[in-house]
Amino acid sequence: MVAFAGDIILFCKDLPNDMTGEYYGNQLLRSAGSPALNFGEAQGASSVKDSIHKASICLKELKESRVNLKILNKVFYGDESIRLNLLEEVEQLIKIIATIIKNKKNQ
């Protein structure tokens, strides 16, 4: 997730410097950076319940990032090949975190 957050930073640096680019770029930076930080907290959680809670925040933020990338994709903002790769990456991360949550709940 750290790599995803870094890739998002680099992608957002090249968004158009207009109202749309700034709004969605800022929102994407926040929602894509949060999962890496919360996943770190989930790994150090003091209980399974707390770990699930932190992982759930990661999942929510990844889903928000996915919607943001879909919006940017719809209006052709940012480098197309990078944008499409980020969409694929966020889908994979969502699946991974959802599986982690499911497995933790079954412990």
C-alpha positions as CSV (number, residue, x, y, z in Angstrom):
1,M,0.0,0.0,0.0
2,V,3.0,2.3,0.4
3,A,3.8,1.8,-3.2
4,F,0.2,2.6,-4.2
5,A,0.3,5.8,-2.1
6,G,3.6,6.8,-3.7
7,D,2.3,6.1,-7.2
8,I,-0.8,8.3,-6.5
9,I,1.4,11.1,-5.4
10,L,3.4,11.0,-8.6
11,F,0.1,10.7,-10.6
12,C,-1.5,13.7,-8.9
13,K,1.6,15.9,-9.5
14,D,0.8,15.8,-13.2
15,L,-2.9,16.5,-13.0
16,P,-4.0,19.7,-14.7
17,N,-3.7,22.7,-12.4
18,D,-7.4,23.7,-12.6
19,M,-10.3,23.5,-10.2
20,T,-11.1,19.9,-11.1
21,G,-7.5,18.7,-11.0
22,E,-6.9,20.3,-7.7
23,Y,-10.2,19.1,-6.1
24,Y,-10.0,15.5,-7.2
25,G,-6.2,15.4,-6.8
26,N,-6.3,16.6,-3.2
27,Q,-9.1,14.2,-2.4
28,L,-7.3,11.3,-4.0
29,L,-4.0,12.1,-2.2
30,R,-5.9,11.8,1.2
31,S,-7.9,8.7,0.4
32,A,-5.0,6.8,-1.2
33,G,-2.5,7.8,1.6
34,S,-4.7,6.7,4.4
35,P,-4.7,2.9,3.8
36,A,-1.0,2.6,4.1
37,L,-1.0,4.4,7.4
38,N,-4.0,2.6,8.8
39,F,-2.7,-0.8,7.6
40,G,0.5,-0.1,9.6
41,E,-1.8,0.5,12.7
42,A,-3.7,-2.7,11.9
43,Q,-0.5,-4.7,12.0
44,G,0.4,-3.3,15.4
45,A,-3.2,-3.5,16.8
46,S,-3.6,-4.8,20.4
47,S,-6.6,-7.0,19.6
48,V,-8.2,-8.8,16.6
49,K,-11.2,-6.4,16.9
50,D,-8.9,-3.4,16.6
51,S,-7.1,-4.9,13.7
52,I,-10.3,-5.6,11.9
53,H,-11.4,-2.0,12.6
54,K,-8.2,-0.5,11.1
55,A,-8.3,-2.8,8.1
56,S,-11.9,-1.8,7.5
57,I,-10.8,1.9,7.4
58,C,-8.2,0.8,4.8
59,L,-10.9,-0.8,2.8
60,K,-13.2,2.2,2.9
61,E,-10.5,4.5,1.8
62,L,-9.4,2.2,-1.0
63,K,-13.0,2.1,-2.3
64,E,-13.1,5.9,-2.1
65,S,-9.8,6.1,-4.1
66,R,-11.3,3.7,-6.7
67,V,-14.3,5.9,-7.2
68,N,-12.1,9.0,-7.5
69,L,-9.9,7.3,-10.1
70,K,-13.1,6.2,-12.0
71,I,-14.2,9.8,-12.1
72,L,-10.8,11.0,-13.3
73,N,-10.9,8.2,-15.9
74,K,-14.4,9.3,-17.1
75,V,-13.1,12.9,-17.8
76,F,-9.7,11.8,-19.1
77,Y,-7.6,13.5,-16.4
78,G,-4.0,12.5,-15.9
79,D,-1.9,10.1,-17.8
80,E,-4.2,7.4,-19.2
81,S,-1.8,4.5,-18.9
82,I,-0.9,5.4,-15.3
83,R,-4.5,6.0,-14.4
84,L,-5.6,2.6,-15.7
85,N,-2.7,0.9,-13.9
86,L,-3.8,2.6,-10.7
87,L,-7.3,1.4,-11.2
88,E,-6.1,-2.1,-11.5
89,E,-3.8,-1.8,-8.5
90,V,-6.6,-0.4,-6.3
91,E,-8.9,-3.3,-7.3
92,Q,-6.2,-5.8,-6.2
93,L,-5.6,-4.0,-2.9
94,I,-9.4,-4.0,-2.2
95,K,-9.5,-7.7,-2.7
96,I,-6.4,-8.3,-0.5
97,I,-7.8,-6.2,2.4
98,A,-11.3,-7.7,2.1
99,T,-9.7,-11.1,2.3
100,I,-7.6,-10.1,5.4
101,I,-10.7,-8.8,7.1
102,K,-12.6,-12.0,6.3
103,N,-9.8,-14.2,7.6
104,K,-9.5,-12.1,10.8
105,K,-13.2,-12.4,11.4
106,N,-12.9,-16.2,11.1
107,Q,-10.2,-16.4,13.7
